[in-house]
Amino acid sequence: MTFKCKPDCKAECCGIIGFSTEFADKHEHLIKKPIKEVSVKAFMERSSILPDGDSILKLVDTAGVVFYIPPELKCVFLDENFKCMAYDDRPQICRLYGIHSDLLCPYMKPNGNPRSPGDQRRTQRKINRDVDLAMKGKVPHIR
């Protein structure tokens, strides 16, 4: 099953995720802004390390997972039209968005039909609850 975004989608779901070093090495050339590499330890110890308008932070953890953090907190692989520049090679988490019960789109159903306004509100509440749990360190389990 593939998921089809709503026609005027602004990629609200495309946030900061961890990429494999292989993916990062292969696709980093697509990023348009300067990249400033910072250790995860330094980032966690100093809250003053934040991305500015002209650069993107690149964090690499000890397991080799790469996080890109732009000022707008969106995925760095989105183009100006909110389309994925690495779509054909996108990570599994991106492929599951919208079709997995724990990665729902508030606007579109997994079958590609638009959600009703009431269903949009219910789905957004579920997403907000999951985000609240994650912010408290209780990451919802992906089944």
C-alpha positions as CSV (number, residue, x, y, z in Angstrom):
1,M,0.0,0.0,0.0
2,T,1.3,3.5,-0.8
3,F,0.1,6.7,0.8
4,K,-1.0,9.7,-1.2
5,C,-0.7,13.1,0.5
6,K,-3.4,15.7,0.2
7,P,-2.9,18.0,-2.9
8,D,-1.9,21.1,-0.9
9,C,0.3,19.2,1.7
10,K,3.0,21.2,3.4
11,A,4.8,18.2,4.7
12,E,3.8,18.8,8.3
13,C,4.7,15.2,9.0
14,C,8.3,15.5,7.8
15,G,10.2,16.4,10.9
16,I,13.6,15.6,12.3
17,I,14.4,11.9,12.2
18,G,17.6,9.9,12.6
19,F,19.2,8.8,9.3
20,S,21.8,6.1,8.8
21,T,25.3,7.3,8.0
22,E,25.0,5.5,4.7
23,F,21.8,7.5,3.8
24,A,23.4,10.8,5.0
25,D,26.6,10.2,3.1
26,K,24.6,9.4,-0.1
27,H,22.2,12.4,0.1
28,E,23.9,15.2,2.1
29,H,24.7,16.9,-1.2
30,L,21.0,17.7,-1.6
31,I,21.0,20.0,1.5
32,K,21.2,23.6,0.4
33,K,22.2,25.3,3.6
34,P,25.7,25.1,5.2
35,I,26.0,22.3,7.7
36,K,27.6,22.7,11.1
37,E,28.6,19.4,12.7
38,V,28.2,19.2,16.5
39,S,28.7,16.2,18.7
40,V,25.5,14.9,20.4
41,K,27.2,15.2,23.8
42,A,28.0,18.9,23.2
43,F,24.4,19.5,21.9
44,M,22.9,17.8,25.0
45,E,25.2,19.6,27.4
46,R,24.7,23.1,25.9
47,S,21.2,24.2,25.1
48,S,22.7,27.3,23.6
49,I,23.7,25.2,20.5
50,L,20.8,25.8,18.2
51,P,20.5,26.2,14.5
52,D,20.5,29.7,13.1
53,G,18.8,30.9,10.0
54,D,21.8,30.3,7.8
55,S,22.9,26.8,8.8
56,I,21.8,23.3,9.8
57,L,23.2,21.4,12.8
58,K,24.4,17.9,12.0
59,L,24.6,15.5,15.0
60,V,26.1,12.1,14.8
61,D,25.5,9.8,17.8
62,T,27.8,6.9,18.9
63,A,25.6,4.4,17.0
64,G,26.2,6.3,13.7
65,V,22.8,7.8,13.5
66,V,22.7,11.2,11.9
67,F,20.3,14.0,12.9
68,Y,20.0,17.2,10.8
69,I,18.4,20.0,12.7
70,P,17.4,23.1,10.6
71,P,15.9,26.2,12.2
72,E,12.4,25.4,10.9
73,L,12.6,21.9,12.4
74,K,11.4,20.3,9.1
75,C,13.2,17.5,7.2
76,V,16.3,18.9,5.4
77,F,15.5,16.8,2.4
78,L,12.3,18.7,1.5
79,D,12.5,21.1,-1.5
80,E,10.8,24.5,-1.7
81,N,7.6,22.8,-2.8
82,F,7.6,20.4,0.2
83,K,8.6,17.4,-1.9
84,C,11.1,14.9,-0.8
85,M,14.4,15.2,-2.7
86,A,15.4,11.6,-1.7
87,Y,11.9,10.1,-2.2
88,D,13.0,6.9,-4.1
89,D,15.5,6.1,-1.4
90,R,13.6,7.5,1.7
91,P,13.9,5.7,5.1
92,Q,11.4,3.1,6.2
93,I,9.8,5.5,8.7
94,C,8.9,7.8,5.9
95,R,7.5,5.0,3.8
96,L,5.2,3.9,6.7
97,Y,3.8,7.4,7.4
98,G,0.1,7.6,6.8
99,I,-0.4,3.8,6.4
100,H,0.8,2.6,9.8
101,S,-1.7,2.9,12.7
102,D,0.9,4.6,14.8
103,L,2.0,7.1,12.1
104,L,-1.3,8.6,11.0
105,C,-1.9,11.6,8.8
106,P,-4.5,13.9,10.3
107,Y,-5.8,14.8,6.8
108,M,-5.8,11.6,4.7
109,K,-6.9,8.0,5.5
110,P,-4.5,5.2,4.7
111,N,-6.7,4.3,1.7
112,G,-6.1,7.8,0.2
113,N,-9.5,9.3,1.0
114,P,-9.7,12.5,2.9
115,R,-10.7,12.4,6.6
116,S,-13.9,14.1,7.7
117,P,-13.5,17.2,9.9
118,G,-14.4,15.1,13.0
119,D,-12.0,12.3,12.1
120,Q,-9.3,15.0,11.5
121,R,-9.8,16.3,15.0
122,R,-9.7,12.8,16.6
123,T,-6.6,11.8,14.6
124,Q,-4.8,15.1,15.6
125,R,-5.7,14.5,19.3
126,K,-4.1,11.0,19.0
127,I,-1.0,12.5,17.4
128,N,-0.8,15.2,20.1
129,R,-1.1,12.5,22.8
130,D,1.7,10.5,21.2
131,V,3.9,13.6,21.0
132,D,3.2,14.5,24.6
133,L,4.2,11.0,25.7
134,A,7.4,11.3,23.6
135,M,8.2,14.7,25.1
136,K,8.0,13.0,28.6
137,G,10.4,10.3,27.5
138,K,7.6,7.7,27.1
139,V,7.9,7.1,23.4
140,P,4.8,5.4,22.0
141,H,5.6,1.8,20.9
142,I,5.4,1.3,17.1
143,R,3.6,-2.1,16.7
